[in-house]
Amino acid sequence: MHTLLISDLHLADERPQITAQFLSFTTGIAPQAAALYILGDLFEYWVGDDDTDALGAQTAAALNDLSGRGTRVFLMQGNRDVLISATFAARCGATLVDDPLLVDLHGTTTLLAHGDTLCTDDVDYQRFRIYARDPGNQARFLAQPLATRREQMLGLRAQSEASKQQKTETIMDVAPAAVEALLRQHDYPRLIHGHTHRPARHVHQFDGHTCERWVLNDWYERGGYLRCDAEGCSAVLL
């Protein structure tokens, strides 16, 4: 028995090869797992669950089929797809989960997160994150026509990419103090997250505890997943 974890697929029409790789993953590898956790940014952007574009429908159908074959699917919002709600999760046969989420992963207490809350040195992003997750702001955005939402979201993506060019790698990575505070808050579990696109295994030693932290890879160029069982976790590239 094992569990698979992925994040930051950033599925988009302009990267059909990644969509094909994901669909192959859902039919060839994921059905062997007891559960699949998607820790945010499944899509490059998401303008609302009422969007009927082909990519969203294809993705939902693939995940629903996976769920129907017996693999439990859990879906977490990321920063790119924060507007995904339980409605879309239901179409996927998935359960929408909180960020962070504390689980027992084959005998090891594990904290799952998207990871963006840990990038506390990026003050501008944290300010925008609060704005983007405000229920009132979300309601006003979703009240607009679908075409208007798509146009605005593409504009926000362009602004974000331009902003990244002005930031250092350190600022956009997790802050060690934020990681330790989160681990301390949850009684020193193992931590698995995405968002930073810096896949690695880290070991944090503080307060007399040793905590393992796994960072998931993104799927911009090549897919991959973390496989966890009673013996531990290992990263696999597709």
N, C-alpha and C positions, 0 to 999 in steps of 0.2 A: 504493500500500500504506500502511495506517495502522493504528494501535492505539488502542483506546478504554479509558479507565480510569474507574471509578466507585467510590463508597464511601458508607457511611452511608445506605443505603436505609431501614433500620429497618422492613422490611416487617412488617405486623401486620394482624390481622383488622379492627381499628377504622379502618384507612385504606385501604379497598378501591380508592379512586381512584388511590393510588400503586401498588398492585399492578397495576392495569389499565395504568398508564403504563409500568411496568416490562415487562409482557408485550408491550406494543406496541413498546417499545424492542428487545426481543430478536428480534422478527420483522421490524421495519421498518428499523432503523438498524444494529444490531450485526452482522447477516450480511454487511455490506459491509466489515467490518474483518478484518484478519488475526488479531487477538487481542483478547480482552476480559479485563482485570484487574479483579477486584472486591476492593478493598483494605479489607475488614472491615466488620462491622455490616451484613451483608446483611439480617439479621432484627433486630427489636426485642429479642428474646431467643431463646435456643436451649437447650432442656433436655436434649438428647442426640439422637444420630442414630437412636435407636429410636422417636422421636416420629413418629407416623403422621398428624399433622394435615394437613388439606387444603391449607393454605397452603404448607407445606414440600414436599408432593408436587407441587403445581402449579408451584412455583418450580424444583424439580429437573427436571421434565419440560420446561419452557421452555428451561432452560440446556442440557439434554441434546440437545434438538432443534437449538439453535444450534450446538453442538459438531458434531453430525452433518452440518450444512450447511457445515462447513469452517472455522468460526471457533474458534480455540483459546481455551479458557476457563481462567482461573487464579483460584483462590479463596484469599483470605487471611483468617485469623481476625481478628475485632475484639475489642473489650472486651465487647460485648453477646453475641456468638456464639462465645466462646472454646471452647465444647464441640463445635463442628463438627470432624469428623475426616475422614480419607480415605474413610471409608465413605459419608458424604453426598456428598463431592466426586465419588466414582465414579458415584453416581446422577445427578449433574449432567453427567457426561461431562467433568469438570473435573480439574485438577491442583491439589492443596493445596500452597501454597508457604509458605516461611519469611517471617518478619517480623524484620528487613528483608530485601529481596531485591534483589540487584544484577543488572541486566540491560543488554543493549545494545539500546536502543530506537531503531531506524532510524539507527544510527550515532552515537548519543549515549549515553554511559555514564550510567545512571539508577538511582537507588536508590528502591525502592518500599517504603512502610511504612504501617501503619495510622495511626500518629502519636501514640498515647497515651503511648509511652515518652518522648516529648519534653516532656511536661507535667510536668517534674520539680519545679516549685514547688508542685504539688498533692501534698503529702506523704501525706495520708490516702489519696488515690486510688492512689498508687504502692504503698503498703503493702497495700491491698486487691488490687491487680493481682498481686502476688507470691502472695498467698493463693489467688486464683482460678485461677492457673496451676500451682499445686502438684499434681503427679500424684496424691498421696495424697488430697488434698481433693477432687479431681475424681472419683476412684474411689468415694469414700464418697458423694458426691452422686449419682452415676449408679447406685449400688446401690439407691437408694430407688425406690418406685413412681412411675410417671410423674405421677400426680395430685399426689403430694407435692412432686415437683420443680417442677411448674408453680406450685403455691401458694408455695413458697419463692422462686422466681425473681420472681414478681410482688411479693412483699414486699421483695426486694432492690432492685427497680426503684423502688418507692415511696421507700425509704430514700435511694437515690441522688438522686432528683429533689429530695427535701427538703434533702439536703446541698448541692446546687448552689445553692440559694437563699441559703446562708450564705457563698458564695465569690464573690470578685471575678472579673471577666472576665479580668484579667491572670493570676491564679493558674491558671485553667482553660485558658489558651492555652499554646502551646509556649514554652519558655524559650530565648532566643537562644543562650545558652552550650551548651545541650544540642544544638541544631541544628548549631552550629559543630563541636562535638565529634564528632557523627555523620558530618558531611561530611568532616571531617579524617581520621577513621578509615577512610573508604572512598575516600580520595584525591580528594576534591572533585568528586563527581558532581553531576548534576542530581538534585533530590529531589522526589518526588511523594507526598503523603500525604493522609489525611482526618482524621477524629476531632473536630477542633475546630469544625467547622461554620462556618468563617470563610473562604469561598472567596476566593482572591486569588492573584496572582503576586507573589512576593518576590524580591529580588536581594540576596544576601549577599556582601559583599566583606571578606575577611580572609585573612591569611597570604599575601597577594599573589595570591589567586585570586578569581574571581567565580563564584558558584554561583547557579543559578536554583532557586527552590522554588515548587512549585504546591500549593495546598491545594484539595482537591476539595469540592464543595458537598454538603450533605445533601439527602435527598429527602423531608423532612417535609411541605413544602408544594408543591414542584415539583422534578421530576427534572432531571438534567443530567449532563454527562460531559466529560472532557478528551479531546481528539483530538490524537494525536501522530503525526507523520510525519517524513520527512527534513528538512523545513523548520522544524520546531519544534512547539510545542503551542499549542492554543487551547481555551478553555472555551466550552461550548455549553449553553444552557438549553433544556429541552424545552417 
